[in-house]
């Protein structure tokens, strides 16, 4: 996820330096090999981390879960959604179709999975046990 966000963080950091009238220009990579070092230097100088509350607000504002084929009316009644952040639904049990790949949250946060409503949050999907293949005998 961080690798996908690094170029955008570098652009944001450079824009922030330019907007602040910084006398010393932001570092620029001369070669592709220098790029990670420059990006890391910019990240250290500019704090762009969202709080947990800001992340959840972003997820809920941009959530498209109610448009999904797997969505059920009971989920609306319980105020559910944003399963990539909140985890499995108490209401959705059948995987009828998944639009997670089309969700702006998936793109912005660099998520790789789907069916969060029935399989768990992105954090749960990242856990090693969730990605390991079951043992066969």
N, C-alpha and C positions, 0 to 999 in steps of 0.2 A: 504494500500500500504506500509506504513512504517513498519507494523508488518512483512510483507513478506521480507522486505529488512534488518531487524535488524540482523539476523544471519550473513548475508554477510557483513554487516557493521562491525560487531564485528571481523570477520576474517580479513577484510581489515585493520582495526585499529591495530589489533595484529601484522599483517605483517609489517605495517608501523613502529611500535615501534621496532620490531626486526631488520628491515633494517636500522634504524637510530642508532643502537647500544645503545639504551636506557639502562642505568645501572639498573634502577628499572624495573622489569618485569611488563608486562601488567596484570591487575587484572584478576583473573579466578574465575568463579562461582563454588562454592563447591556443591550447590544444584540447582535444577531447579527453586526454588523460588528466588534465588539470581541472576539468569540470566538477568532479565530485568534491574536490578540495575547496573550490570556490563556493559551491552550493553549501557545503557544511559551514564555511566561514560566515556566509550570509545568514544561515539559519541561527547560528549562535548569536548574531547581532540583533536579529529581529525576532521577537517572541510572537508566534502566530498560532499557538496552541489554543484550541477552544476548550472551555470548561465543559464538564459533563452536562450541565444544564443547557449550554449553547448547542452541544452536539445533539442532545435529545430534541431540542426545539427545531433544529435544522431538519432532523429526520422526520419529525411529525409534520412540519410545514411542506415538505417535499415528497412525502409518502404517497405512493400510488396503489397501495395494497387494496383499497376498496374497488379498484377497477379490475382486479385479478379474477380469473375464472374460478379459483379455489375459494374466493371470499364468500362468506355466508352472512345473512342479515344479523344473526346473533352477535357477530363480532362488532358490528356498528353499535348495537344496543349496549354492549359492554365497554365501548370506547377503545377498542383494540386497534392496533396498527403498528407500523414501524417495527415489524418483527425482526428485522436485521439487527436492531438494537435491543429490543425488549425480550426477544426469545419466542418460544412456541406459543401458539394460540390456545386458549382454553376452549374455543368453539370450532375451529377448523380442524377437521380430521381427515378429509379426503383430498388428495393431490389431483385436482382436475386440470390444472394448467398453471404455469408460473410466468409472471411478467417481471420478475426481479431484474433480469438483464436490461430491461428498458427503463428502469427506475433511475432518476437523477441522483438519488442517494448512492446507488451502486457505483455509478460513474465517479462521483465526487469523492467517495471514500475508498475507491479502488477495491471493492468487494468482488469475490469470485464465485460465490455460490448462489443458490436459490432455494426456494421452498423453506425459508426461515420460519414460516408460520407452522410448519409441521416437523421441522428438523432441528430448530434452535437458532439462536442469534449468531451473528458473524463471529463474535468472540468464542462462542461454544464450538463453532465449526473449525476455528483455528487450532483448537486443542488437539494435540497429537492423537489422542484416543479416537477422536471423531474422524480423522483422516486415514487411520490404519485399516488395512483390510482384515477381515475376520480370519482367524486361524482355521485352517482346514486340516483334517486328519485323514 
